[in-house]
Amino acid sequence: MKIKLNGQTEELNQVALSVSDLLKLQNVEMPEMVSVEHNGEILDRSSFDTTSINDGDAVEFLYFMGGGEHPKIK
């Protein structure tokens, strides 16, 4: 199956895949810190196990970073 993952076309050998499976397959470290957009919709974390990835889907892994105030911006 072919999907678009983070803007890049990926060929996957799996035919049945959940969002959780895809996170594992892509060796995502700390998946609990990643939000997932599936076909333009942000998913609830509780649906990662039940949301299927299908041929032609677009998936984005969104990593949120914390930080402090920039010293020149006040």
Contacts in CASP RR format, 6 or more apart in sequence:
PFRMAT RR
TARGET T0000
AUTHOR 0000-0000-0000
METHOD contacts of the structure
MODEL  1
MKIKLNGQTEELNQVALSVSDLLKLQNVEMPEMVSVEHNGEILDRSSFDT
TSINDGDAVEFLYFMGGGEHPKIK
1 11 0 8 1.000
1 12 0 8 1.000
1 14 0 8 1.000
1 15 0 8 1.000
1 17 0 8 1.000
1 53 0 8 1.000
1 54 0 8 1.000
1 55 0 8 1.000
1 56 0 8 1.000
2 9 0 8 1.000
2 10 0 8 1.000
2 11 0 8 1.000
2 12 0 8 1.000
2 55 0 8 1.000
2 56 0 8 1.000
3 9 0 8 1.000
3 10 0 8 1.000
3 12 0 8 1.000
3 53 0 8 1.000
3 55 0 8 1.000
3 56 0 8 1.000
3 57 0 8 1.000
3 58 0 8 1.000
3 59 0 8 1.000
4 10 0 8 1.000
4 56 0 8 1.000
4 57 0 8 1.000
4 58 0 8 1.000
4 59 0 8 1.000
5 22 0 8 1.000
5 26 0 8 1.000
5 59 0 8 1.000
5 60 0 8 1.000
5 61 0 8 1.000
6 59 0 8 1.000
6 60 0 8 1.000
6 61 0 8 1.000
7 58 0 8 1.000
7 60 0 8 1.000
12 25 0 8 1.000
12 53 0 8 1.000
14 21 0 8 1.000
14 25 0 8 1.000
16 52 0 8 1.000
17 25 0 8 1.000
17 52 0 8 1.000
17 53 0 8 1.000
18 48 0 8 1.000
18 49 0 8 1.000
18 50 0 8 1.000
18 51 0 8 1.000
18 52 0 8 1.000
18 53 0 8 1.000
19 36 0 8 1.000
19 38 0 8 1.000
19 43 0 8 1.000
19 47 0 8 1.000
19 48 0 8 1.000
19 49 0 8 1.000
19 51 0 8 1.000
19 53 0 8 1.000
19 59 0 8 1.000
20 31 0 8 1.000
20 48 0 8 1.000
20 49 0 8 1.000
21 53 0 8 1.000
22 53 0 8 1.000
22 59 0 8 1.000
23 31 0 8 1.000
23 34 0 8 1.000
23 36 0 8 1.000
23 48 0 8 1.000
23 61 0 8 1.000
24 31 0 8 1.000
26 61 0 8 1.000
28 34 0 8 1.000
28 61 0 8 1.000
32 45 0 8 1.000
33 63 0 8 1.000
33 64 0 8 1.000
34 61 0 8 1.000
34 62 0 8 1.000
34 63 0 8 1.000
35 42 0 8 1.000
35 43 0 8 1.000
35 45 0 8 1.000
35 61 0 8 1.000
35 62 0 8 1.000
35 64 0 8 1.000
36 42 0 8 1.000
36 43 0 8 1.000
36 48 0 8 1.000
36 59 0 8 1.000
36 60 0 8 1.000
36 61 0 8 1.000
36 62 0 8 1.000
37 43 0 8 1.000
37 58 0 8 1.000
37 59 0 8 1.000
37 60 0 8 1.000
37 62 0 8 1.000
38 51 0 8 1.000
38 53 0 8 1.000
38 57 0 8 1.000
38 58 0 8 1.000
38 59 0 8 1.000
39 57 0 8 1.000
39 58 0 8 1.000
39 59 0 8 1.000
40 58 0 8 1.000
40 60 0 8 1.000
42 62 0 8 1.000
43 51 0 8 1.000
53 59 0 8 1.000
END
